[in-house]
Amino acid sequence: MTAAAGFLLFAVAVIAANASFLSRRIFFVWQPTGRDKRGGWHVLEAVALYLATLALARGLEARAGAVYPQGWQFYAITVCLFVVLGYPGFVFRYLFKRGKVKEG
C-alpha cells in the first residue's frame, strides 16, 4: 500500500469513527421523534462504519497487490483502534458541557 493510500485510509477511519457522534440523525437520514438517538444507535452506526472502513482498506490493498489473509488478532486490534479514534466524538457529544452551570 502506498503512503498516500495509508494516509487516506487513516483520515477516513478518523472521520468514520467520529461520524456517528456528530449527527443526531440515524445513519444521517432518519431523525428520531422528540429525542436524541440512543447509545445503541451509536454502536450500530459505528459497527457499520467500521465494516465500511475495512472494505475500503481491503480494496486499497487489493489495488496495490495481493491481499494478505488476516487472523482474529488483526480485527481485535483494528476494533480497539477504531474505538480509540472515536473517543473525541464521544467526548464532544456526551462529556463536553455547553452553556453556563447554575450556581447555588
C-alpha positions in Angstrom: 0.0 0.0 0.0 1.4 3.4 -0.9 1.8 6.2 1.6 -0.9 8.2 0.1 -3.4 5.4 0.4 -2.3 4.8 4.0 -2.9 8.5 4.9 -6.3 8.4 3.1 -7.3 5.3 5.0 -6.4 6.8 8.3 -8.3 10.0 7.5 -11.4 8.0 6.5 -11.1 5.9 9.7 -10.9 9.1 11.9 -13.9 10.6 10.2 -15.9 7.3 10.3 -15.2 6.7 13.9 -16.5 10.2 14.9 -19.3 10.4 12.4 -21.9 8.7 14.5 -21.5 11.2 17.3 -21.6 14.3 15.1 -25.1 13.8 13.7 -28.4 13.4 15.6 -29.9 11.5 12.7 -29.8 7.7 12.5 -27.4 6.8 9.6 -27.6 10.5 8.6 -31.1 10.0 7.3 -33.8 9.4 9.9 -34.4 11.8 12.8 -36.0 10.1 16.0 -39.1 12.0 17.1 -38.6 14.3 20.1 -35.3 13.0 21.4 -31.7 12.4 20.6 -30.7 9.0 19.3 -29.7 6.5 22.0 -26.4 4.7 22.6 -27.4 1.6 20.8 -27.8 3.5 17.5 -24.3 4.9 18.0 -22.9 1.4 18.4 -24.8 0.1 15.3 -23.6 3.0 13.2 -20.0 2.6 14.5 -20.1 -1.1 13.5 -21.4 -0.3 10.0 -18.8 2.4 9.5 -16.1 0.1 10.8 -17.1 -2.5 8.3 -17.1 0.1 5.5 -13.6 1.3 6.6 -12.4 -2.4 6.4 -13.9 -2.7 3.0 -12.1 0.4 1.8 -8.8 -0.9 3.3 -9.2 -4.3 1.6 -9.9 -2.5 -1.7 -6.9 -0.3 -1.4 -4.7 -3.4 -0.5 -6.1 -5.4 -3.5 -5.4 -2.4 -5.8 -1.7 -2.3 -4.6 -1.2 -6.1 -4.9 -2.1 -9.4 -3.3 -4.5 -9.3 -0.2 -2.8 -10.7 2.8 -5.1 -13.0 4.9 -5.8 -11.7 8.4 -6.4 -13.5 11.6 -8.6 -12.6 14.5 -5.8 -10.6 16.1 -5.9 -8.1 13.3 -9.6 -7.5 13.7 -9.3 -7.2 17.5 -6.6 -4.6 17.2 -8.5 -2.6 14.5 -11.7 -2.6 16.5 -9.8 -1.2 19.5 -8.1 1.4 17.3 -11.5 2.4 15.8 -12.9 2.9 19.4 -9.9 5.0 20.4 -10.3 7.1 17.2 -13.9 7.7 18.0 -13.2 9.0 21.6 -13.1 12.7 20.6 -16.6 12.4 19.1 -17.9 10.7 22.3 -16.4 13.4 24.5 -17.9 16.2 22.3 -21.3 14.6 22.3 -21.6 13.4 26.0 -18.9 14.9 28.2 -18.4 18.4 26.9 -20.8 20.7 28.8 -22.2 23.6 26.9 -23.5 26.7 28.5 -23.2 28.0 32.0 -23.7 25.8 35.1 -26.1 27.3 37.6 -24.6 28.0 40.9 -26.4 27.8 44.2 
